C-alpha cells in the first residue's frame, strides 16, 4: 500500500530541554532518536525495532536553528502530573515559538478533553479524540503500539481464514456487568460526567444484539476488568490467549473503552482480521489515506441494532476464499504499511506540514 506523500529527507526535530523523571520512557520519536545503536534488544524489538533501526531515514535531531519543528520529549499525560514540570514544558514551548517553531506534543491517555496548550504553535498526537470536539491542531496516534500483543511473535504472522457461510465474530475483553438500561437507571450521572467507563456499556449492548443475530457464530469471552482481571505477573499469558483469540476469529468487535479509541482495532488489523467498528464519534488516523468505512464493518452508534445485518452484508460481499483472504490481507497490510510505527512516522511530514517551519 503506497502513500502519495513526496519523497523528502528526514524530519528535522529539535528536542526541547525537558527532563524525564527517573524510569520514565520518552515519547516514541525521541526514544527512536536516542536509541543506542549497540542496543541489540531495542533494535530488534518487535514493535519499535524497525523504527529504531531505520530512524535515520525518517528523523533527525538537530539544533533549534535547523529544525522544522520542536518535540516535547515527555508525554503530556506525564507532564501534567507535576505543576513544576507543566510550567517548565510550557516555558520551553513558548521559547520554541519565539524561534518560529511549533512544538509536537504526544498525549497517550484515555481523556478526550482539549489540552491546555496554545493552538497556534502546538500540534498534538493523541490516542483519544471526539470528532465533534476535535481542534484543528489535533491528530490521532495509533494506540496499540504500546500493547504487548503486537510484540507477540504470532501476532506478526498472517494466515487468512477460509470463507464460511456463518462467520465467526470474536470478542475477548472487559464489558459492563449491567445492561445499558440498568446503567442508565443506576449510573446516569456518572456516565454523563465521564467518570464511568461508557465504552464497556456499548460493548455489552453490541454483544447482546449479536447474541440474537442470525447467521453468525459468536466466540466471546467477557470479564469485569481489563486484562481479564489477571495480576501483573500473569499478563503475558493473558496476552498470548488474547492473540490466539484474535487469530481464531473472522471478524472482531472493536468498541471504545475508557477513552474514545480501541486498542483492539489496531491489534485486529495487525493479525489480519476484519474489525467491526462501532463509531462512537471516532477520529481515526490517516483517514485521508485509509478508507476506514470500507476496511471493516462500519457501524454508526445510532444504528447499533443493525450490527448483525451489517456483518452479514459485508461477509456476503467477500464470498469465497479468495475474496475473503483479500479482505483480510488488506487489513494486515494497512497496519504493516501505514499504521505501524515506522510507516506512520514516514507520514509525519505530510501530517504536520501546516506546522513545519520552512527554511
N, C-alpha and C positions, 0 to 999 in steps of 0.2 A: 504494500500500500504506500505509494509515493506521495509525499507532500509537495505542494506547489510553491513553498517559500523559496526565495532565491538562495543560491549558494553564497556564502559570505564567510569571513573569518570568525574566530571565537568571539563570543560576547565578552566585552571588557568590563569587568566588575571591580569596583573599589569596596573593599570590606571595611565597614565602619568600625571604629575602635571601641567596641562594647565587649567587656569581658564576660565569658561564660562562668557560671557557678561551677564549683568542683563536681565532676562527674556528669555534667550536662553536655549533651550532644549538640553540635551546631546545626544550623539549618542545612538542608541536604546539599545545596550548591557550595556552601563553604566547606562542608565535610569533604566533598569531592576535590575541591581545590587544595585542601590541606592534607590529603591522604599521603602518607609516606610511601614513595614508590618501592620501598623494600618490604612493605607490609603485605605479604602474600595472602594473608587471611582476608584483609579488606579488599584486595584487588580481585579475589576470586569469589567474593560474596555473591550469592545467587540473585539478590535484589538490586544492590547498588554496585556490584563489581564492574559491570560494563561501563557505567558512568565514571567510576574512579579510574579505570584503565584508559579510557578514551577521553578523559576530561579535557586534555589539551586541544582536542578537535572542536570543542564547543564553548569552553570557558577559559578566561584568563584573568588572573588577579593583577591589577595594575594600580599605580598611584592615582590620586584623585584627578590630576590634570589630564590623564589619558583615558579616563573611564567614560563609558557610555551611560552607566547607571551605578548607583551605590547599592549595597546589600547589607541588611542588618544580620549579623551572624547569629543572633539569638532569636528563636521563635517568639512571636509576640505573646503567646499564651504563657510563656515563662517570664517575659519581661514584666508583665503587669502584676506578677505576684509580689513584686517589691516596688514601693513608691520611688526609692532611690534609683533603681535600675530604670524604671519608667522615665524618670527625669533625665537620666543620662542618655537613654536611647533617643528621646525627643530632641535633646540638645544636639546630638550627632546628626540626626535627620535634618535639623534646621541648618547646621553648618554645611551639610552637603548641598542643601537647597541654595545657600548663599553662593556656592560654587557653580550653580546652574545644573546640579544633579538631582534627579528624582531618586528615591530610595525604594528598593524592593523589600517587602516585609512578608514573612511567612507566618501563617496562623493555623496551627494544627489542633483544632478544638471543635467541640460539638456546637458551640454557640454560633448563631447566625446574626447576632447583633452587630450593627456597624461599629467599626473600631474608631477610637478617639484619635484619629490621625488626620493631618491636612490632606485633603483630596488633591490639591493642586500639585504636590510634589511627593506623593507616595503611591505605590501600586501594590496591591495585596493579592497574594496567592493563598487561598484558604480552602479548607475542606467543605465547610457548610455555608450555604447561601440560600436565601429565599428569592425567587425570581422577581417578585413584585416589590422587593426592598433592596435589590442589588444596586450598588453605586457604580458609576462609570469606571472607577479605578479598581474594581474587584474582579478577580478571575478564580476559577475553581482549580484546585490541585487534586489530582487523583489520590484517593485516601489510602488505598490498600498497600502502598509501598512499605508501610511501617508495620505490616501484619506478617506474622510468621508463615502462614500458608503459602505465600508466594516464594518463600525460601525453601519450601519442601521440594525435594527432587522430583517427586511425582507430579507436582503442580506445574512443572515446566514441560511435561510431556503432552503431546496432543494425539489422542486416539479417538476418532469420531465414533459415535454410537450409530448403529443401524436405525433406519426409519422403522417405526412400528405404528400400527393403527391407533393404539392407545399410548400416547406419550407419557413418560414418567416426569412428573413435576415434583421437584425436591425442595425441601427447606429443612435446615437444621440450625436451630438458634433459639434466642430468647423471645418470648411473647408475653403479653399480658395474661394474667390468670383470670381476670374478669372479662366478661363480654363488653363490647362497646357501650351497650345500654347501661350496664352496671357502672362502667366508668363515668358515663355522663351523670348518672344519679349521685355517685359517691365521690367523684373527684373532679367535678366540673371546674371548680375554682382553681385547682392545681393544674389542670390541663390548660386552662386559659392563661394562667400565669407562667406556663412553660416550666413548672417545677416537677412535672411528672412526665415520664417517657411516653409521649403520644405516639411515637413510632411503633412501640410494642402493641398499642391498641390497634393500629391499622394492620399490623401483621396478623393479629388474631382475627380481625374482621375478614381479611383476604383468605385466610386458611379456612374459616368457617364457610365461606362461599364456595371455595374449591372443593370442600368435602362433599358438597351437594351437586357439584357439576358432573354431568355425564361425560363419558368418553375419555376420562383421564385416569391415570394411575398415580396416586399420591405416595410419596416417600417422605414422611415428615417425622421429625423428632424435635420436640419443643422442651424448653427449660424455663424456669422462672428467673434465671440470672444469666448474665454474659458468661462465656467460656464454660457453659454447662454447669456453672457453679463450682468448677474444679479449683482446688488450691493452686498456687503458682507453680509448685514443683511438679504438677501433673498436666500443665497446659500444653506441653509438646505433644503428649499423647492425644489430648483433645483436638489439637490442630490436625494431627495425622488422620484422625477419624473424620474430621470435618472435610478435609481434602478428598478422602475416599468417598464421602457422601456426595460431593460435587461431581466427581467422576461418574457416579452411578445414576446421575440424573440426566434427562434430556433438556429440561427447562428448569431454571432455578428462580424461585420467588425472591425478588430483591426489593425490600422496603426499608425505608429510613429507620434509624434507631433514635438515640437521644438527639443527635444532630440531623440536619436535613440533607443527608447523604447516606450512601450504603457502601461499606467496605465490601460486602458480598457481591456487589455489582462488578467490581474490578476483578475480584477473585474468580468469579464465574467466567468472565471473558478470558482470563489468563489460562484457564484449563480447557477452553474451547467448548463451553456450554452456553446455551442461549438464555439470556436473562429475561425475566418477566418484571418489567419496571413499573412500579406504581408511582405516578407523577404527583408528588406532594409539594407542588410549587418548586420543582427542582431547577437547579442550574447545573449543567454537566459540562465537562471540559472539552474544549476544541470543537464546539458544536458547528463551527463553520467547515470543519473537515470530516467529522464523524456524524453520520445521519442516525442519531440515537432513536428516532421514531421508527426506523425500519431495521435497525441492527438486531433488536429483540422484539419482544411483545410489549407494546406501549399501552399502559392503562391509565387514563386520566382518573384522578381520585374521585371526581364526581360521577364516574361511570364504573366504579369498582364492582358493581353487581354483574358487569359483563365480562369479568376477567376470564372465566372458563370459556365463553364463546370466543374471545379474542385469542386465547391459546390454541383452540381447535382450528380457528381460521388461519392462523399463521402456520400451523402444522400441516394443514391441507395444502398450503401454498408451497411447501417444500417436500412434497410427496416423493418417496423413493430414496434409496440410499445415497445416490449421487447428489441430488439437490439438498438433502438434509446434511450430508457431510460438508457441502459447500457453505451452508449457513453457519455451521459450527466453526469451520475454518475461518470464515470472515470475522467471527468474534475473537478467535485466537490471534489472528493477525492484527486486528485492531489494537489489542493490548500490546503485543510484542513490537509492533512497528509504529505505534502512535502514542500509547499511554504509559508504557514502561519508562523508568527514569531517564535513560539515555535519549530515546526519540522525543520524549516530551521536552527535555532540555534543549534539543536541537531546534525546537519550535519556539523557544522563548524570544529570540529576536523579533519574530513576526508578532507574537502575542504582546510584547512590551513596546512595540515600535512607537506608539504615541508618547512614551515617556523617555525614550533614549535621547541622550544629548548627541547632537550631530557635530562632528569636528569642523 
